[in-house]
Amino acid sequence: MKILQVRFRNLNSLVGEWEVDFTHPDFESNGIFAITGPTGAGKSTILDAMCLALYGMTPRLNAITKSSNQIMSRQTGECFAEVTFKTGKGHFRCHWSQRRAYRKADGELQTQRHEISDAETSHIIDSSIRGVPQQVEEVTGMDFDRFTRSMLLAQGGFAVFLQANASERAPILEQITGTKIYSDISIQVHERTSAEKDRLKLMQVEIDGMPIISAEEEQELLLGKQQKEQEATALHAQLEQKKTALAWLEGLSRLQQEWEGAKQDQALIQAESEAFAPQRQRLQRANKALGLAPDFTGLAAIRKEQKEDQAALNQCQSDRPASEAAMLAAQDSLKAAQDSLLSKKTSQAEMLPVIRAVSILDTNIAARRNEQQAADARLAQAEAELAGQQQKQQNDLAALEKLSKQMDELRVRLEATAGDARLTEQLAGIRERISAIKALAASVTAKNTEATDAETKRKALQATLDSSRSQLASAQKAFEQAQADMSQEQAELAAVLNGKDLPAWIELQSQAKAELDTVTTALSAWAEKQQLEQSRGELKQKDTELRHEQATATGQQQKLQEEIQAQEKVVEDKRVDLARLERIRSLGDERQKLQDGLPCPLCGATNHPYAVGNIPVADDAEKQFSEARQRQRQLESDCNEVTNRLAIIARDLVRLTTENTALGEKLKATADKISSSCTSLGLTAEAIADADLEHALRQLESEKKALHEQAKLTATKAARLQGKHSQAQTRVAQARDDVAKHDKATQAVNNDLDTTLAALTRLQGEAAANQTSCDQAMTTLQGELAEYNVTAPDLVSLDAAYKTLEQRQKQRVADSNQIVALEKKHVELTSQTSIRADQISKQENSLAELQRQREQVQQNLKALLDERQETFADRIPAQEEKRLADEVTAAEQVMENARTTVDDAQKRLHELETKAKELSQAIALRQADLDLANAGFAVRLTESGFIDEQDFLAARLPEPERGQLADQASQLSDRIAAAAALEREKSEQLAAEQQKNITSESNEELTAIIQDLQEKHQGMMQEFGAIQQKLKENDERRQLLQEKIDGLNRQQAEYARWENLNQLIGSHDGKKYRNFAQGLTFDIMIRHANVQLQKLTDRYLLIRSEDALLELNVIDNYQAGDIRSTKNLSGGESFIVSLALALGLAQMASRNIRVDSLFLDEGFGTLDEDALDTALETLANLQHDGKLIGVISHVSAIKDRINTQIKVTPKSGGKSIISGPGCRGGGKLNAEC
C-alpha cells in the first residue's frame, strides 16, 4: 500500500483546505522527508487526516461521532479528509467529512459521511459508515490497529513495547500478531476435557443405578406367564361359545321382527294402491289429451293471430280523424313562422352600422385607460423607492456611528492584553505538559497501588503454597488406595468371565435368545397351519353346497321367465278385447242415428249389428283381463324371488372364493415361515414328518432356554463386576488427576510467588523514578505559568490554571477577529451611504416627470368618454349585436320546426291508411283457415272420447303433475312386488334359523354367563400383561445396560484422548498454549528487529531472556558480548532499539501486505548527532525497497539532515499553514506554498 495524495480542510490548527501530493518528484527522488514545526503547530494533524479518510478515527481521538468532534477547527462549520492510495488491487480514494447545521460554527453536528471509490473511474464502491472501513481492510489487508502499527507509528508509540513488562507485552504481541486463537484453543481443550470427564462420571452413575432381576425371578415369571396364557385361552374358548349362542338368539328375534314388519309393509302398500285408483284414472285421461296437444296448439295460434289483427284494424280506423286535424294545424303554424322571420332580419340590417362605429370608440377608450393605469403604477413605484432609499440612508448613518464606538472599545482592550498574544502558539504545548505531569502522577499512584497489591498477594500465595503441599500428600495416599481396589476388582472379573470377555457372553446370550424366539415362531406357525387347513376344508364343503343350490335356482328362473312371456301375450289379448267393447259402449248416441242399408260415417259399413240392442257386455272380459293380469304379477313376483336368491348365492360364492384365496395365501406364508425358521435352526421341514417336526422343535426349545439362562446369568454378573472395575478405574484416574492437579498447583503457586516478589521490587523502583520526573516537570511548568501571572501550586490547580489561560487566549482571538470584521463593515457602510445620496437626487427628478405625463393621459381619456355617451349611452355593442342575431336564429328555428311538424303529420296519415288496408286483407284470408281447423279438431276430439273442447281442457294436466302421477303408479307396482318378495325371504330365513336350535338357555342367562367369563378373562389377561411387561422391561434394561457399558468404554477412550491433549496444551486461562505460541512469535519478531537494528548500529543485538518468556535482553558487542537488560539502555539507545522493534513489528503486522509508505511521529529528540545520522540513513535506505518514509519531529537537527521537508508554520489566531514540495493551499499548487 502506498499513499499518493492527502487532502483535508479545517482540521485542528490547519484552517482552510490543504493538499499534499506525495507523487511530487522530490519525494520520489529522496525517499525520506520530514514534517517539521514547533510543538503544537499541527504536524500530527496530517497523519490524523490520513486515518480519518481511511477509517473515520485517529490514534489520538479514536472515532468521531455526531455528538463529539474535537478535531474540527474552531469557528468553522465543516471539515473533511481525503486520501488517494494504491495497492495491488488498484487505485482508490477515500473521503470522510462532517459539517455543522447550515455550515455555521455554532450549528449542531450532523451525521458524518464516509465513502470509498475507484480513483480512476470515480465509481463509488461503498458509502456506509461501517462498510467503508471494511472495504479499506479488504483492499489493503489492514484494519485500523494494523495500519497504525505497520504504516503509521503514532506519537508516543515507539517505546510502548520496549518499556512494557512481560505481562504487558503478551496482550500487545497477541493483538499485533493475532495469537489470541491459541488462548482460545487452550481454554477450549481444558473445558472439553472437563466436560468429557463429567460425562464419563455421569455414565458410570447411570450404569450403577440400573436394576436387573435375577435368573430365578425371571424363570418364575416365565412359568407364571405360560400358566396364565393357558388359562386365558380356555376362558376365551368358553366365552366365544356363549357369544355364538347369544348371537343366535338375538338373530332369531331380529328375523321374527323383520318378517312381521314385512307383512305390515305389504298390507300398507296394497292400501296405498287402492287409494291411488282415482289418480290413475286422471292419468289415463291426461295421456289421451296429451296426444291432441299439437293440434290444439296450432288452432290456438291461428285464433290468436286473427284476434290481434282485428284489434289493430279497429285502432287504425279510430286514429284517422285526429291525424287529419293535426296536419291542418301544422300548416297554419308554418305560415306564421315565415312572417316573423322576415321582420327580425329587417331590424338587424338597420342596427349593424351603428354597432360597428361604437365598437371602434370603445377600443380607443380602453387603450387610454391602460395608459393611465401604467402611469399611476410608475408614479407609485417611484415614490416607494425614494422613501425606501431615504430610510436606508438614515439607518446606515446610525450604524456607522455605533461601529465607531465599538471599534474604539476593542482597541483599548487589545492594548491591555498584549501579553496574551503568545498564548496562541504556546497554549497547546502547555496542555501537553500538563497531560504529561498528570500521567506521571497517575503512574506513581498506580505503581504504589500495585506494590501494595503485590505485597498482599505475596502473603496470600505463601499461605496457599502451604495448603497445596498438604493437599498433595493426601492425594498421593488416595491414589495408592485406589490402585489396590482396582486390582482386586479386576481379579474377580477375570474369574467370572472364565477366559471370555463380556461382549462374547452378551453375544452368546443374544444368539440363544434369537434362536429361542425362532423356535417359538416356528411352533406358533405350525399350530396356525393346522387351524388354517381345517378352515379351508370347511370352506370347500360350503362352496359345493352353494353351487348345487345355484344350479337349481337357475332352472327355476328360466322356467318362470318363459311362463311370464306367455302370460304377457294373454294379458295383451284380453286388454285389446276389453278396449274394443268399451269403445262400442261409448258410441251410444251415434249408433242411434245408424240405419240399415246406409253407410256408417266412421267406417262406411252398411251392416250395423249393434245399432239397436245386442250390445256386448264387458263384465266377463274385465274379469278375464283381471285374472290374467293377476297371474302375470304372481309369476313376476316368483321370478323376482328366485332372482334375489340367485344374487345372494352369487354374493356368498364370491365371498367364499375371497376367503379361500386369503386362506391359501396365509397357508403359503405360514409354510414359508416354518421353512425359514427350520432352516435358520439347522432343520429341514420337508425331510421330517409332521409329528416328528413338532417334537424336534419342542426339544430344541428346551435346549435353547437352558443355554440362554446360563449366558444371561454370566453376562449379568460380569456386567456388574465390570461396572465396579470401571468405577475403580475412574477412581484411580481421578486420584491421579488430583495428584497431578495438586502438584501442578503447588508449582504454579511457587512460580507466582517468585514472580510477585520480583514485581514488588520493580514497582517500588519505578514509583520512585516516576515521582522524581513528575516533580521536575511541575517546577518547569510553574515557571512558564508565572510569565502569564498564573499560579498552580499543586496538581489539582493545573486544570484551573489551564482553563484561565485558555479563556484569555480565546477572548483575545475573538477580539482580534471582531475588530477586523468591524473595520471591514465600517468601510462598506461609508461607501454605501455616499452612493445612495446620489441615487436619491436622481429619483426625485424622475418622479416630477412621471406626474406631468399622468395628467396628459387623463385629459385624452375624458374626451373619448363624452363622445361615447352621446352616441350609444351605456349599452354594450357586442351584447346588442348578439341579441339581434339570436332573435333571427330563433325565428329561423321556429320556422324549421313548423315545417318538420307538417311533414310528420302527412307521413303518419299515409301510414294509417296503408296499415288498415293490409290488415283487412290478412283477416279475410285467415278466416277460411280458421274455420277448417275448428272442424278438424272437433272430429279428433270425438275420436279420442272427449265430449267437446271444454271436456278436453279439463282433462289436461301440467306436465310436472302428469309425470309425477306416472312415477307414483310405477313405484307402487314395484313396491308391491318387492314387499311380497321380502316377506317370503324373511319367512324362509326364520324357519332355517329355528331349525339350528343352538341353545336352550335364555338371553338373560347367556348375558350373565358371558359377563362373568369376560371379567375372569380380563383379570387373567391383566395378570398375563403385567408379567409380560415386567419381562419386557427387564430385557430392555439389560439391552440398555449393555449399550451403556459400550458407551462407557467409548467415553473412557475419548476422555483419555482429550486428557492427553490437555496435559500438552490445555489450561483454564489459556496461558499454556498461548505462551508457547507467543514464544515462537516473539523469536520471529526479534529476528525482524535485529535486521533493522544491524542497520542502525553494530553494537547491539536483541535476544530473548532465558529467565522469563517475553523478557528482552541485548548483547553488547562493544563489551565482549555481554548480555544485559534493555532497561539499562540510555535514552538514545532505547530509541534506536525501540525504532528497530517498531520496524520489526510493522513488518509482522503488515503480514503479506506490501507497505510502501511509512510515517514516524516524534521520538528523535533523545538521539545524539551520530545516532541521529545513523537512524536517518537507515530509514533512507528503505527507499531501495520502494518505500516512502515520513518523519515528524520538532528537532531542529532534522532540518539540516533531511532536504525534503513539509513545514508547519504557526500564525496568529491559533492557525497554521503548511508549505513544501507538493503542498497546496488557497487553490494554487506550487513547489512551495
Secondary structure as GFF3:
##gff-version 3
##sequence-region A 1 1233
A	DSSP	beta_strand	2	11	.	.	.	ID=ss1
A	DSSP	beta_strand	14	21	.	.	.	ID=ss2
A	DSSP	alpha_helix	25	30	.	.	.	ID=ss3
A	DSSP	beta_strand	32	36	.	.	.	ID=ss4
A	DSSP	alpha_helix	43	55	.	.	.	ID=ss5
A	DSSP	beta_strand	57	58	.	.	.	ID=ss6
A	DSSP	beta_strand	62	63	.	.	.	ID=ss7
A	DSSP	beta_strand	78	87	.	.	.	ID=ss8
A	DSSP	beta_strand	90	99	.	.	.	ID=ss9
A	DSSP	three_ten_helix	101	103	.	.	.	ID=ss10
A	DSSP	beta_strand	113	118	.	.	.	ID=ss11
A	DSSP	beta_strand	124	126	.	.	.	ID=ss12
A	DSSP	alpha_helix	131	140	.	.	.	ID=ss13
A	DSSP	alpha_helix	144	150	.	.	.	ID=ss14
A	DSSP	beta_strand	152	153	.	.	.	ID=ss15
A	DSSP	alpha_helix	160	163	.	.	.	ID=ss16
A	DSSP	alpha_helix	166	177	.	.	.	ID=ss17
A	DSSP	alpha_helix	180	208	.	.	.	ID=ss18
A	DSSP	alpha_helix	215	275	.	.	.	ID=ss19
A	DSSP	alpha_helix	277	416	.	.	.	ID=ss20
A	DSSP	three_ten_helix	418	422	.	.	.	ID=ss21
A	DSSP	alpha_helix	423	497	.	.	.	ID=ss22
A	DSSP	alpha_helix	502	586	.	.	.	ID=ss23
A	DSSP	alpha_helix	588	593	.	.	.	ID=ss24
A	DSSP	alpha_helix	619	681	.	.	.	ID=ss25
A	DSSP	three_ten_helix	685	687	.	.	.	ID=ss26
A	DSSP	alpha_helix	690	786	.	.	.	ID=ss27
A	DSSP	three_ten_helix	795	797	.	.	.	ID=ss28
A	DSSP	alpha_helix	798	872	.	.	.	ID=ss29
A	DSSP	alpha_helix	877	943	.	.	.	ID=ss30
A	DSSP	alpha_helix	949	955	.	.	.	ID=ss31
A	DSSP	alpha_helix	959	996	.	.	.	ID=ss32
A	DSSP	alpha_helix	1003	1065	.	.	.	ID=ss33
A	DSSP	alpha_helix	1071	1096	.	.	.	ID=ss34
A	DSSP	beta_strand	1100	1104	.	.	.	ID=ss35
A	DSSP	beta_strand	1112	1116	.	.	.	ID=ss36
A	DSSP	three_ten_helix	1117	1119	.	.	.	ID=ss37
A	DSSP	beta_strand	1122	1125	.	.	.	ID=ss38
A	DSSP	three_ten_helix	1126	1128	.	.	.	ID=ss39
A	DSSP	alpha_helix	1131	1149	.	.	.	ID=ss40
A	DSSP	beta_strand	1157	1161	.	.	.	ID=ss41
A	DSSP	three_ten_helix	1164	1166	.	.	.	ID=ss42
A	DSSP	alpha_helix	1169	1181	.	.	.	ID=ss43
A	DSSP	three_ten_helix	1182	1185	.	.	.	ID=ss44
A	DSSP	beta_strand	1188	1193	.	.	.	ID=ss45
A	DSSP	alpha_helix	1196	1201	.	.	.	ID=ss46
A	DSSP	beta_strand	1205	1210	.	.	.	ID=ss47
A	DSSP	three_ten_helix	1212	1214	.	.	.	ID=ss48
A	DSSP	beta_strand	1216	1219	.	.	.	ID=ss49
A	DSSP	beta_strand	1223	1225	.	.	.	ID=ss50
A	DSSP	beta_strand	1228	1229	.	.	.	ID=ss51
###
